[in-house]
């Protein structure tokens, strides 16, 4: 089992899509292992987007990420990182395929509803950035017996 980070961005929160987006992840068969609402600080944004801090658009990105609280999710399942990335679609909502979260709810590169970890390694780093260890739960999901075939999630 993998656990990955998803942030429901202010564009999701302000448009009142939280329940709908969380529902899509749950319907797919992912387990919510952690969830909380938080206001992002400039410090955490500079760390999270360290690869973009020197770009001219970073101030606009930071402002949009601080426009309201975000919802941080830890989602678990077999190949969770790739499953979530496929569900979210291309970063630019105009390029995201219909049926993906961004393809269905976004027409923007910046106001694109969700952030999702892009690798198992980054998921581990990002989960530690947004969650304390005691905020992520590893519990038996009885639904997994109906989501995965026998032996798939060992």
N, C-alpha and C positions, 0 to 999 in steps of 0.2 A: 504494500500500500504506500502511496505517496500522499503528501499533504502539500498544498500550494496556497499561495496568497492571492486573494482578489480584493481590490478596493473598489467599492461602488462610489464613484466620484461625485462631486457636487452636482454635475449635470444629471446624474441619476437621482440623487436625493431631492433636488429642486423640482424635478419633473414628476416626483412621486412614483417612481418606478421600482423602488426597493423590493417590495413584495413580489412583483412580477419577475424581476431578475433572479432573486433568490429562488423562487419557485422553479424557474427553468433549470437551475443547477440541481435542485432536489429531484425534479422529475427525471433528469438524466440518470440519476442514481448516485450522485455524489453525496457524501455525508458532511454535514456542517460540524466541524471539530472545534470551531471557535468563531465568535461573532461579537463585534462591539462597534459603537459609534464613537468617533473621536474627531476633535478639531486638530488639523495638522499644523505643526509649528514650522517656521521658516527653517529651523535647524534640521528637522527630520526631512523636509523637502529637499534641502541642499544635499543631504546624505543619500536620499532615495534617488534623486535625479543628478547625482554627481557627474555623470557623463554629459549632462546638458547645461550645467551651471554657467559655463562660459559662452553659451549660445545667446544670440540677441533676443530670442523669444522667451528665455527663462523667466524674466520678471512676470510676463503675461501668464505663463504656465503656473508659476507659484501663486499668483493672485487667483487664478481660476480654481486651483486646488484648495484655496483657503476661503472660497466664497461661502461655504457652509461646511458642516461636519461631513465626514465620509463614513462609510460602513466598511470595516475591515472584516474579511471572512477568511477563515482557514478551512479549506475544502479538501476532503480525503477520498481516495478511491484508487483503483488500479490505473496507473499511468495518468494520474490526476492533472499533472502539468500540461500534458499534450491534449487531454480531453478538454480542459478549460480553454486553452489557447485556440483550439478548433472552434469551440462554442462562441468565443468572443469575436473572432473574425479579424480582418485587417485593421490596423491602427486607424487609418483614415476611414471614417464611416461611409464616405462616398464610394470607396473602393471595396468595402466589405460585402460579402455575398449575402443576398436575402436568406433569412433563416438563421443567420448568426445574430448575436446580441447587437453588435454595432451595425450590422446590415439592416436590422429591423428598427433600431431606435436612434441612429446617429447619422448625420450628414456632415460631420466635422472631424478634423484631425485632432483637435484639442478637446472639444466638448464631446468625448467619445464614450461616455457612460461608465467604462470599467478600466481598471488596470489589472493585468494578470501576469504573474511571474512567467519568465520566458525559458527557464531551465530548472532542473531539479536543484542545481547548485544555488541559483539565485533565489529559488523558493525558500531554501533553508535560511539564507541570509535575510531575506525580506520578512519571513515569519518572525525571526528574532527581533527585527526592527519594530514591528507593530504589535507583537504579543509577548507577554511574559510567559515562561513555561507553564505556569499553573492556569493560564487562560486557554490552553489548547488541550482538548480532551480526547483520549483514545478509548472509545467505548465500543462495545459490540453492537453493530447495526444488524438487526434481524432481517432488514430489507435486502442486505447483500446476498442472502441465499436466493433471492428472486431477481437480482440484478446481474450476478455473475454465474457462470457455469461452474460445476464442481471442479475444484482445484485451481481456478483462475486467479483467486486473490490470495494465494499462499505465498 
